[in-house]
Each structure stands twice: as C-alpha cells, then as structure tokens.
C-alpha cells in the first residue's frame, strides 16, 4: 500500500523559507507513469497545485508561485521536497504531497495526511 | 488558467437522497480531463472519479461522473452517511491544473 508522509516545521517566520519533505513508502518512486506533487489548502479554503517533480528531477510549477518555489527529488531516499521562499501569512496552509498519475498535469490518486504550516512571527 | 466554478456551494440532503453536483469550466477542458475528490474534515482529499467518468479503485458505483467540454456533473445516487463531505472538481487538461472551490454536502 503506497503511503506518503510529509515532514517539516509547522511554524515559519514571515520572509523566511518554508521547507517540507515527503517520504514515499510501500511502492515505487521511479515509475515512469507517475509524478510527485505538492498541493496546498489554506484553512477553510480550496486546493491549489504548487508544482510537480519527476523522479529524475524534472520539475513543473504553477506560474503563480514559480518565482518562489523549488521542488526536488531524491530517488535514493524515495523523497521529494518543497522549498518556498519569502513566505507571508498568505502562505499559511495545510501542505499535501501527492502522487500524480500519468503526467505532471494529472489527477492525484494518493495523498499524504497533510502538514499544517503557519507563517507567523 | 481555467477557472472551475462549482455549484451549489452547499447541498442539504437526507441519507438515501440523490445528490447532483455541478462543475463549470471557464473554457473547454482538454480531453475531458476532469476529476472529482471527496474531502472529510481533517483528512486529505480522496480521488473518486477521473477522466470525467471513470471511478477510482474502490469507489462504489453510487458515484457517477458525467459531462464534457465545460459542464461536468458528479451524481451520488443514494447518499450514505459517510458521503457527507466536501467535493472538489479538478481539471488537468491545461496548465496549470486547477481545482473548483468545493461543494459541501451536508445532512438536512
């Protein structure tokens, strides 16, 4: 059973960098039919795709966040990571990692439980 | 970017009733690449339907997706107690992939 688990600080100071890691277990990380994605959800609001990464490192970002986001993959550890710079209160959200099917622009068939990140001093 | 508008915002129904949820796109969804997710409080979304009408693994047949172009529908034929949740549509035919704002199905 494929499982994804987010990890990282729950509190980030405004203007600093948010860093999260997702660890994949119970399944393949280097499948050629799946990508790995970060999605966020502000409290009480909807979902926003942040970006996706292939196991080999190719990345795809939401243009609205591209200037502040870096996503990377570590095949040996079966992990992928998110870094978001210059955070503000508007970046406070539950951050999910998920598996994207067939393409970097695909639906998401497995999700982590989510990690709440608050941007506050 | 394609904007998805879901309606109604809230649907108040009783167990056993039929639920019809709408998702309208601001432009045609390429290849009808539209998915539906269910989210319960404190949980991650769960994939229900992809490619407009294909049920994901383990999803009961009371969930049916339909539509094409800009108008899509999720129908729950007979609501079970565990179906009361928020439902989101997502288009992944155009970049960036986008989600609707959600429809809450609540117990009447």
Interface residues (C-beta under 8 A of the other chain):
Chain A: X45 X46 X47 X48 X49 X60 X62 X63 X64 X96 X98 X101 X103 X105 X106 X107 X108 X109 X111 X112 X113 X114
Chain B: X1 X33 X35 X37 X43 X44 X45 X46 X47 X50 X56 X57 X88 X90 X92 X93 X94 X95 X96 X97 X98 X99 X100 X101 X102
